[in-house]
């Protein structure tokens, strides 16, 4: 939910406060059975083109995390350099870097595949044109991710599932709208983004027949999203968006890592490991009909990065300082 961020969030570190407000809207009910549990799912009305983000959404997926030598010494140095260069893209709005849920830093340090991903918004540019507009981004990828298998994918948001907002507006559209509102008001633009307390599920599929992937209101059921909402609870579940992959940063790549990506925000359920695992399994079973090898992993957004502000490369240090300060305050209160 959108809110003026705390100091930590203004510096680019995800806050622990809600980030995008949602208005309660009308929903319809459908009964859903999960294993031996009988749960109730709220199925949102079909999303409309007006509810989806009309710019480009780029997902950066990292299958391997080797050091991008000789230019950078660690994976994060290279990855955050790419985001720093992306900020100079004329259409850049914001970037949102996610760590694997729970122990993301350790997984990144141990080079665990797909232990993080980034998503960035670009306004007023179609996914098919986003790289041609700013070729420095392609060069930055080659330097920042040398010796790695990674995929920078320009996508189009094609459907949303926002059961607690009858307009069905995606969180990306809301972030962009809030930014434009502040620009028109002549005010400073803080870093808007996502709350680290919320569990984000990344779902990447490679459909044999991409045109068969539904983008009407049935998509959430086919991907298992509406069932996942029933498991998490309507009071916690936030939203989900379906993206179609249009183009990759590698000109030679036509057969992309994924044909479609879903980003689902389950809400503040990070401490409920068994629940998160159950949701993963539910979605895995649903996605098996689309892609039995689908990538389905939980994350948390740790860095919200705007056009200006703290350089991305400094964010890990800022995050560590904030963590130490929080731990010290907690120790004093005991």
C-alpha positions as CSV (number, residue, x, y, z in Angstrom):
1,X,0.0,0.0,0.0
2,X,1.2,3.5,-0.8
3,X,2.2,5.7,2.0
4,X,4.8,8.3,2.7
5,X,7.8,6.1,3.6
6,X,9.7,6.0,6.8
7,X,13.3,7.3,6.7
8,X,14.6,3.8,6.0
9,X,12.2,3.5,3.0
10,X,13.0,6.9,1.8
11,X,16.6,5.7,1.6
12,X,15.5,2.8,-0.5
13,X,15.1,0.2,2.1
14,X,11.6,-1.4,2.3
15,X,9.7,-0.3,5.4
16,X,7.7,-2.5,7.8
17,X,4.6,-0.4,7.2
18,X,1.8,-1.1,4.7
19,X,2.6,0.5,1.4
20,X,-0.4,0.6,-0.9
21,X,-3.9,1.4,0.5
22,X,-6.8,-0.7,-0.8
23,X,-10.5,0.2,-0.7
24,X,-13.0,-2.5,0.0
25,X,-15.0,-3.5,-3.0
26,X,-17.6,-6.0,-4.1
27,X,-16.5,-9.6,-4.7
28,X,-18.2,-12.8,-5.5
29,X,-17.8,-16.0,-3.6
30,X,-16.8,-19.5,-4.8
31,X,-16.2,-22.6,-2.8
32,X,-12.8,-24.1,-3.1
33,X,-11.5,-27.5,-1.8
34,X,-7.8,-27.7,-0.9
35,X,-6.7,-31.2,0.1
36,X,-9.0,-32.2,3.0
37,X,-9.7,-28.6,3.9
38,X,-12.9,-26.8,2.7
39,X,-12.0,-23.2,2.3
40,X,-13.8,-20.2,0.9
41,X,-12.3,-18.2,-1.9
42,X,-13.3,-14.7,-3.0
43,X,-13.1,-14.5,-6.8
44,X,-12.6,-10.9,-8.0
45,X,-14.3,-9.5,-11.0
46,X,-12.5,-9.5,-14.3
47,X,-9.7,-7.0,-14.6
48,X,-9.9,-4.4,-17.4
49,X,-7.1,-2.9,-19.5
50,X,-7.6,0.4,-17.5
51,X,-6.7,-1.5,-14.3
52,X,-3.3,-2.8,-15.6
53,X,-0.1,-0.8,-15.8
54,X,0.2,0.7,-19.3
55,X,4.0,1.0,-19.3
56,X,6.8,-1.6,-19.2
57,X,7.5,-3.8,-16.3
58,X,10.9,-5.4,-16.3
59,X,11.7,-8.6,-14.3
60,X,15.3,-9.5,-13.8
61,X,15.7,-13.2,-12.9
62,X,19.0,-14.6,-11.8
63,X,19.5,-18.3,-12.4
64,X,23.1,-18.2,-11.3
65,X,24.9,-15.8,-8.9
66,X,28.6,-16.1,-9.7
67,X,30.9,-13.1,-9.2
68,X,30.8,-10.9,-12.3
69,X,34.5,-10.6,-12.5
70,X,36.7,-8.9,-13.4
71,X,34.7,-5.7,-13.0
72,X,32.7,-6.5,-9.8
73,X,33.6,-8.7,-6.9
74,X,30.2,-9.9,-5.7
75,X,26.9,-10.7,-7.3
76,X,25.1,-7.8,-5.5
77,X,27.6,-5.2,-6.6
78,X,26.9,-6.1,-10.2
79,X,23.2,-6.4,-9.8
80,X,22.8,-3.1,-8.1
81,X,25.1,-1.4,-10.6
82,X,22.6,-2.5,-13.3
83,X,19.8,-0.8,-11.4
84,X,21.9,2.3,-11.0
85,X,22.3,2.5,-14.8
86,X,18.6,1.8,-15.2
87,X,17.8,5.0,-13.2
88,X,19.2,7.0,-16.2
89,X,16.7,5.4,-18.6
90,X,14.5,8.3,-19.7
91,X,11.4,6.3,-18.8
92,X,12.5,4.8,-15.5
93,X,10.0,5.1,-12.6
94,X,11.2,2.8,-9.9
95,X,12.8,-0.6,-9.1
96,X,11.9,-3.1,-6.4
97,X,14.6,-5.6,-5.4
98,X,13.4,-8.8,-3.7
99,X,15.4,-11.3,-1.5
100,X,14.4,-14.9,-0.9
101,X,12.1,-15.1,2.1
102,X,13.7,-15.6,5.5
103,X,17.5,-15.8,4.8
104,X,17.9,-14.0,1.5
105,X,21.4,-12.6,2.4
106,X,22.8,-16.0,3.2
107,X,21.3,-17.5,0.1
108,X,22.8,-14.8,-2.1
109,X,26.2,-15.2,-0.4
110,X,26.1,-19.0,-1.0
111,X,25.1,-18.4,-4.7
112,X,21.8,-20.2,-4.4
113,X,20.0,-20.0,-7.8
114,X,17.1,-17.5,-7.9
115,X,17.7,-16.3,-4.4
116,X,16.6,-12.8,-5.5
117,X,14.9,-10.9,-8.3
118,X,14.3,-7.4,-9.4
119,X,11.2,-5.7,-10.9
120,X,11.4,-2.2,-12.4
121,X,8.7,0.1,-13.8
122,X,9.1,2.2,-17.0
123,X,6.5,4.7,-18.1
124,X,5.4,5.8,-21.6
125,X,7.3,3.1,-23.4
126,X,6.1,-0.3,-24.8
127,X,8.0,-3.5,-23.7
128,X,9.2,-4.1,-27.3
129,X,10.9,-0.7,-27.4
130,X,12.2,-0.3,-23.8
131,X,15.7,-1.6,-24.6
132,X,16.2,0.2,-27.8
133,X,15.4,3.5,-26.1
134,X,18.4,3.1,-23.8
135,X,21.0,0.6,-25.0
136,X,23.3,1.5,-22.0
137,X,21.1,-0.8,-20.0
138,X,22.1,-3.8,-22.2
139,X,25.7,-2.9,-21.8
140,X,25.3,-2.6,-18.0
141,X,23.8,-6.1,-17.9
142,X,26.7,-7.6,-19.8
143,X,29.1,-6.0,-17.3
144,X,27.1,-6.5,-14.1
145,X,26.2,-10.0,-14.8
146,X,29.3,-11.4,-16.5
147,X,29.7,-15.2,-15.9
148,X,26.1,-15.5,-15.0
149,X,22.9,-16.9,-16.4
150,X,20.3,-14.2,-16.0
151,X,17.2,-12.9,-17.8
152,X,16.1,-9.3,-18.0
153,X,12.6,-9.5,-19.4
154,X,10.5,-6.6,-20.6
155,X,6.9,-7.5,-19.8
156,X,3.3,-6.2,-20.3
157,X,0.9,-6.5,-17.4
158,X,-2.2,-8.2,-18.9
159,X,-4.4,-9.1,-15.9
160,X,-4.9,-8.3,-12.2
161,X,-6.5,-10.0,-9.2
162,X,-7.3,-7.4,-6.5
163,X,-10.2,-8.8,-4.6
164,X,-10.4,-6.0,-2.0
165,X,-10.5,-3.3,-4.6
166,X,-13.5,-3.3,-7.0
167,X,-11.6,-1.3,-9.6
168,X,-9.0,-4.1,-9.8
169,X,-6.2,-1.6,-10.2
170,X,-2.8,-3.2,-10.0
171,X,-0.2,-2.0,-7.4
172,X,2.1,-0.9,-10.2
173,X,-0.6,1.4,-11.6
174,X,-1.2,2.8,-8.1
175,X,2.5,3.5,-7.5
176,X,2.7,5.3,-10.9
177,X,-0.5,7.2,-10.3
178,X,0.7,8.4,-6.9
179,X,4.0,9.5,-8.4
180,X,2.3,11.5,-11.1
181,X,0.0,13.1,-8.5
182,X,3.0,14.4,-6.5
183,X,4.7,15.6,-9.7
184,X,1.6,17.6,-10.7
185,X,1.4,19.0,-7.1
186,X,5.0,20.2,-7.4
187,X,6.1,18.2,-4.4
188,X,9.2,16.1,-3.7
189,X,8.8,12.5,-4.8
190,X,9.7,10.0,-2.0
191,X,10.4,6.4,-2.8
192,X,7.2,4.5,-3.0
193,X,7.0,0.8,-3.1
194,X,6.3,-2.4,-1.3
195,X,6.4,-3.5,2.4
196,X,9.1,-6.0,3.4
197,X,6.7,-7.6,5.8
198,X,4.6,-8.9,3.0
199,X,5.4,-12.3,1.3
200,X,5.7,-12.0,-2.4
201,X,5.3,-15.1,-4.5
202,X,7.1,-15.2,-7.9
203,X,5.6,-17.5,-10.4
204,X,7.4,-18.0,-13.8
205,X,5.9,-20.3,-16.4
206,X,6.9,-21.2,-19.9
207,X,3.7,-22.2,-21.6
208,X,3.9,-24.5,-24.7
209,X,1.1,-22.4,-26.3
210,X,1.4,-18.9,-24.8
211,X,-1.9,-17.9,-26.4
212,X,-3.7,-20.5,-24.3
213,X,-2.9,-18.6,-21.1
214,X,-6.1,-17.0,-20.0
215,X,-6.1,-13.2,-19.3
216,X,-9.8,-13.0,-18.4
217,X,-11.1,-13.4,-14.9
218,X,-10.4,-17.1,-15.0
219,X,-6.6,-16.6,-14.9
220,X,-6.4,-16.4,-11.1
221,X,-8.2,-19.7,-10.7
222,X,-6.0,-21.4,-13.4
223,X,-2.8,-20.2,-11.7
224,X,-4.1,-21.2,-8.2
225,X,-4.2,-17.6,-7.0
226,X,-7.8,-17.5,-5.8
227,X,-7.2,-20.8,-3.9
228,X,-4.1,-19.3,-2.4
229,X,-6.1,-16.3,-1.3
230,X,-8.5,-18.6,0.5
231,X,-5.7,-20.3,2.3
232,X,-4.1,-17.1,3.4
233,X,-7.3,-15.4,4.3
234,X,-9.2,-12.5,2.6
235,X,-8.1,-10.2,5.4
236,X,-4.4,-10.7,4.6
237,X,-4.1,-11.5,0.9
238,X,-3.4,-8.4,-1.1
239,X,-3.1,-8.8,-4.9
240,X,-1.6,-10.6,-7.9
241,X,-0.7,-9.5,-11.4
242,X,-0.1,-11.5,-14.6
243,X,2.5,-10.4,-17.0
244,X,3.3,-11.4,-20.6
245,X,7.0,-11.6,-21.5
246,X,7.5,-9.5,-24.6
247,X,11.3,-9.1,-25.1
248,X,14.6,-10.0,-23.5
249,X,17.7,-7.7,-23.2
250,X,19.7,-10.3,-25.2
251,X,19.0,-9.5,-28.9
252,X,19.8,-13.1,-29.9
253,X,17.2,-14.6,-27.4
254,X,13.8,-15.4,-28.9
255,X,13.0,-18.4,-26.7
256,X,12.6,-16.7,-23.4
257,X,13.1,-18.2,-19.9
258,X,9.4,-17.6,-19.3
259,X,6.3,-16.7,-21.4
260,X,4.4,-15.4,-18.4
261,X,5.2,-14.2,-14.9
262,X,2.9,-13.7,-11.9
263,X,3.8,-11.6,-8.9
264,X,1.4,-12.3,-6.0
265,X,1.4,-10.5,-2.6
266,X,0.2,-12.8,0.1
267,X,0.3,-10.3,2.9
268,X,2.1,-10.3,6.2
269,X,2.5,-14.1,6.6
270,X,6.3,-14.5,6.6
271,X,6.3,-16.1,10.1
272,X,3.8,-18.8,9.0
273,X,6.2,-21.0,7.1
274,X,3.8,-24.0,6.8
275,X,1.2,-21.7,5.3
276,X,3.6,-20.2,2.8
277,X,4.7,-23.8,1.9
278,X,1.0,-24.9,1.5
279,X,0.4,-21.9,-0.8
280,X,3.4,-22.8,-2.9
281,X,2.3,-26.3,-3.3
282,X,-1.2,-25.2,-4.2
283,X,0.1,-23.0,-6.9
284,X,2.5,-25.6,-8.1
285,X,-0.3,-28.1,-8.6
286,X,-2.4,-25.5,-10.5
287,X,0.5,-24.4,-12.7
288,X,1.5,-28.0,-13.6
289,X,-1.0,-27.9,-16.4
290,X,0.7,-24.9,-17.8
291,X,4.3,-25.7,-17.0
292,X,5.4,-28.6,-14.8
293,X,8.8,-26.9,-14.3
294,X,7.4,-23.6,-13.2
295,X,9.5,-21.5,-10.9
296,X,7.5,-20.8,-7.8
297,X,9.4,-19.2,-4.9
298,X,8.6,-16.8,-1.9
299,X,10.4,-13.4,-1.5
300,X,10.2,-10.1,0.3
301,X,10.9,-6.7,-1.2
302,X,13.9,-5.3,0.6
303,X,14.8,-2.3,-1.6
304,X,12.5,0.3,-3.2
305,X,14.6,2.4,-5.5
306,X,13.5,5.7,-7.1
307,X,14.9,7.9,-9.8
308,X,16.8,9.8,-7.2
309,X,18.1,9.1,-3.7
310,X,20.5,6.7,-2.1
311,X,22.7,5.0,-4.8
312,X,21.6,1.4,-5.2
313,X,25.1,0.1,-4.4
314,X,24.9,1.6,-0.9
315,X,21.6,0.0,0.0
316,X,23.0,-3.2,1.5
317,X,25.0,-1.1,4.0
318,X,22.0,1.1,4.7
319,X,19.9,-2.0,5.4
320,X,22.6,-3.4,7.7
321,X,22.8,-0.2,9.7
322,X,19.0,-0.1,10.0
323,X,19.0,-3.7,11.2
324,X,21.7,-3.0,13.9
325,X,19.8,0.1,15.1
326,X,16.6,-1.9,15.4
327,X,18.3,-4.8,17.2
328,X,20.0,-2.3,19.6
329,X,16.6,-0.6,20.4
330,X,15.0,-4.0,21.0
331,X,17.8,-4.9,23.4
332,X,17.4,-1.7,25.3
333,X,13.7,-2.3,25.7
334,X,14.1,-5.6,27.4
